[in-house]
Amino acid sequence: MEIIRRVLAVLDPAKLAGVVIAVPVVNVFGFVQQTRYLPDRRDLNRSFPGSARGSLAARLARLFVEQIVAKCGYGIDLHTGSQHRTNLPQIRADLADPETRRIAEAFAAPMMYTAAEIPGSLRAAARRRGVHLLVYEAGEPLRFDEAGIRTGVDGVLRVLAALGMWEAPEGAAPPPSFEAEDASWLRARRSGIFHHSAKLGEPVKRHQQLGYITAPWGNDTTPVKAPFEGIVIGFTSNPLVYRGDALLHVARKSSARR
């Protein structure tokens, strides 16, 4: 929402080639209640393309597809991490598509990769409509992450410039994105209190210790180690974990970009 507010403060319609449709809040019910769910307990981003006769989430998804997605050739879907998770600013998109890759590279987030397409997501619905869509993830929910916001604002403006819709921002070109081949969540082998030492964007080696789990008392610890060489792109911000919980998200560098 804050990224969109700042982008709109910069854009001058008189100097814009084309049309920008900005939607700061889609799920108004969730916005008021500070949750991703609608009153019918459904997740909007698992309800696309929706249905005119379905649940509240399905009807809202259908309305969004017909009134917004159907009018666009490109899209940028702005997200934070999910509950109790923090994300490194990153782009998820279909990088096998040349035009989508081009705008992903123009966005120049610290990291980009082709994440598995989730059924019912806006990204999946947009692709079926021929829309080139980027999903931007940064920070954690219910918090303003200034670095993630600035990266998002600059990235959106760079995409508009790459599309010939807006004059390119002044300043030095950003470094190219780290392109990941895949990403994997490290999960807790036991329940307890998780202490992590890794930082977002930190390069890590295979088997490098990134933290440990301990009981609320005593010195018995279980190390948490990287499964492969890569970078840390997310972690849980809740120290209390149960066996099987996601702890740290690590991305592996694309072999095509070594």
C-alpha positions in Angstrom: 0.0 0.0 0.0 2.8 2.5 0.9 4.7 1.6 -2.3 1.6 2.5 -4.4 1.0 5.7 -2.4 4.6 6.9 -3.1 4.5 5.9 -6.8 1.3 7.8 -7.3 2.9 10.9 -5.6 5.6 10.8 -8.3 3.6 10.1 -11.4 2.2 13.0 -13.4 -0.6 11.8 -15.7 0.3 14.5 -18.2 3.7 12.9 -18.7 2.6 9.3 -18.7 2.4 7.3 -21.9 -0.4 4.7 -21.3 -2.5 4.0 -18.3 -1.6 3.0 -14.7 -4.3 1.4 -12.6 -3.4 1.5 -8.9 -5.2 -0.6 -6.3 -3.8 0.0 -2.8 -6.3 -2.2 -1.1 -8.2 -5.1 -2.7 -9.5 -7.0 0.3 -11.0 -4.2 2.3 -12.4 -6.6 4.9 -9.0 -8.1 5.6 -7.4 -4.6 5.6 -9.8 -3.5 8.4 -9.3 -6.7 10.4 -5.6 -6.9 9.8 -5.7 -10.3 8.2 -5.3 -11.8 4.8 -8.7 -13.6 5.0 -12.2 -12.5 4.1 -15.2 -12.9 6.4 -15.9 -16.3 4.7 -12.4 -17.4 5.9 -11.1 -17.7 2.4 -7.8 -16.4 1.1 -8.4 -14.0 -1.8 -5.0 -15.0 -3.4 -6.2 -18.6 -3.6 -9.6 -17.7 -5.1 -8.7 -16.5 -8.6 -10.1 -16.4 -11.3 -13.2 -16.5 -9.1 -16.8 -16.9 -9.9 -19.8 -14.6 -10.1 -21.9 -17.1 -8.2 -19.3 -18.3 -5.7 -18.2 -17.3 -2.2 -17.4 -13.7 -1.2 -13.8 -14.3 -2.0 -14.6 -15.9 -5.4 -16.9 -13.0 -6.3 -14.3 -10.4 -5.3 -11.6 -12.3 -7.3 -13.9 -12.4 -10.3 -14.6 -8.7 -10.1 -10.9 -7.9 -9.9 -10.1 -10.0 -12.9 -12.9 -8.5 -15.0 -12.4 -4.8 -13.9 -8.6 -4.7 -13.5 -6.7 -7.7 -14.9 -8.6 -7.8 -18.2 -7.7 -4.2 -18.9 -3.9 -4.6 -18.4 -1.0 -6.0 -20.4 1.4 -5.9 -17.4 1.0 -6.1 -13.6 3.0 -5.9 -10.4 1.5 -7.6 -7.4 3.0 -6.2 -4.2 3.2 -8.4 -1.1 4.8 -8.6 2.3 5.8 -11.9 3.9 3.0 -14.0 5.5 2.3 -13.9 9.2 5.4 -13.9 11.4 7.7 -14.0 8.3 10.1 -11.5 6.9 11.2 -11.5 3.3 14.2 -10.1 1.4 12.9 -7.8 -1.4 12.5 -10.2 -4.3 10.7 -10.8 -7.6 8.8 -14.0 -8.3 7.8 -14.5 -11.9 7.8 -16.7 -15.0 11.3 -15.9 -16.0 11.1 -18.4 -18.9 8.9 -15.8 -20.7 11.2 -13.3 -22.4 9.1 -10.2 -21.8 8.4 -11.1 -18.2 12.1 -11.6 -17.7 12.8 -8.2 -19.3 10.6 -6.3 -16.9 11.8 -8.4 -13.9 15.4 -7.4 -14.8 14.3 -3.8 -15.1 12.7 -3.9 -11.6 16.2 -5.0 -10.3 15.1 -6.3 -6.9 18.0 -7.9 -4.9 16.8 -11.4 -5.9 14.5 -12.9 -8.6 13.4 -16.4 -9.4 10.7 -18.5 -11.0 8.6 -19.7 -8.1 6.1 -22.5 -8.6 2.8 -21.1 -9.7 0.2 -21.5 -7.0 -3.3 -22.6 -8.1 -5.9 -19.9 -7.4 -3.3 -17.1 -7.2 -3.6 -13.8 -9.1 -0.3 -14.6 -10.9 -1.8 -17.8 -12.3 -5.0 -16.1 -13.4 -3.1 -13.2 -15.0 -0.8 -15.6 -17.0 -3.9 -17.3 -18.4 -5.1 -13.9 -19.6 -1.7 -13.1 -21.3 -0.7 -10.5 -18.7 3.1 -10.3 -17.8 3.0 -10.2 -14.0 5.6 -9.7 -11.4 5.1 -10.7 -7.7 7.2 -8.5 -5.4 7.7 -9.7 -1.9 9.4 -7.7 0.8 9.3 -7.2 4.6 6.8 -8.5 7.0 3.0 -7.9 7.5 1.7 -5.0 9.6 5.1 -3.3 9.5 6.6 -0.6 7.3 10.0 -1.8 6.0 11.7 1.3 4.6 14.3 -0.5 2.6 11.6 -2.8 1.0 9.4 0.2 0.3 12.1 2.2 -1.4 13.2 -0.9 -3.5 9.6 -1.4 -4.5 9.0 2.2 -5.5 12.2 2.4 -7.5 11.5 -0.9 -9.1 8.0 0.0 -10.2 9.3 3.3 -11.8 12.0 1.4 -13.6 9.5 -1.1 -15.0 7.4 1.9 -16.3 10.5 3.3 -17.8 11.3 0.0 -19.5 7.8 -0.1 -20.9 8.3 3.4 -22.4 5.6 4.8 -20.1 7.7 7.0 -17.9 11.0 8.8 -18.1 13.8 6.6 -16.6 14.7 7.7 -13.0 18.0 9.5 -12.7 21.0 8.0 -10.9 23.3 5.1 -11.2 21.9 1.8 -12.5 21.2 -0.7 -9.7 23.2 -4.0 -9.6 21.5 -6.9 -11.4 19.3 -9.2 -9.4 20.7 -12.4 -7.9 18.9 -15.1 -9.9 17.9 -18.1 -8.0 17.4 -21.6 -9.4 15.0 -22.6 -6.6 14.4 -21.9 -3.0 13.8 -24.1 0.0 12.5 -23.6 3.5 14.5 -25.1 6.4 12.1 -26.7 8.8 12.4 -27.3 12.5 13.5 -30.8 13.5 12.1 -30.3 17.0 9.9 -27.9 18.9 11.4 -25.2 21.0 12.8 -21.7 20.9 14.5 -20.7 17.6 17.6 -18.5 17.6 18.8 -17.5 14.2 22.0 -15.7 13.3 21.5 -15.3 9.5 20.6 -12.0 7.9 18.5 -11.3 4.9 20.6 -11.3 1.7 23.5 -13.1 3.5 25.4 -15.5 1.3 25.7 -18.9 3.0 27.7 -22.1 2.4 26.4 -25.6 2.4 26.1 -27.0 6.0 26.8 -23.5 7.5 25.0 -23.2 10.8 22.3 -20.5 10.6 20.9 -20.8 14.0 19.8 -23.3 16.6 16.7 -24.6 18.5 16.7 -25.0 22.3 14.3 -25.7 25.1 13.2 -22.8 27.3 15.7 -24.1 29.8 19.0 -26.0 29.7 21.8 -26.1 27.2 20.6 -28.9 24.8 20.6 -27.3 21.3 19.8 -28.5 17.8 21.7 -26.7 15.1 19.9 -25.5 11.9 22.2 -25.7 8.8 22.0 -24.6 5.2 21.2 -27.4 2.9 23.1 -25.9 0.0 25.1 -22.8 -1.0 22.9 -19.8 -1.6 21.5 -16.7 0.1 19.0 -16.2 2.9 15.7 -14.7 1.5 13.4 -15.1 4.4 12.9 -16.2 8.0 10.4 -16.6 10.7 10.2 -13.7 13.2 8.4 -15.8 15.9 11.0 -17.6 18.1 8.4 -20.2 19.3 8.5 -23.0 16.8 7.0 -26.5 16.5 8.5 -29.5 14.7 8.0 -29.0 11.0 7.6 -25.2 11.1 9.4 -23.2 8.4 12.4 -21.4 9.9 14.6 -20.0 7.1 14.1 -19.6 3.4 17.3 -20.1 1.4 17.7 -19.6 -2.4 20.2 -21.4 -4.6 21.9 -19.5 -7.4 20.8 -20.4 -10.9 23.3 -22.7 -12.6 22.6 -20.8 -15.9 23.9 -17.6 -14.3 27.0 -19.0 -12.6 
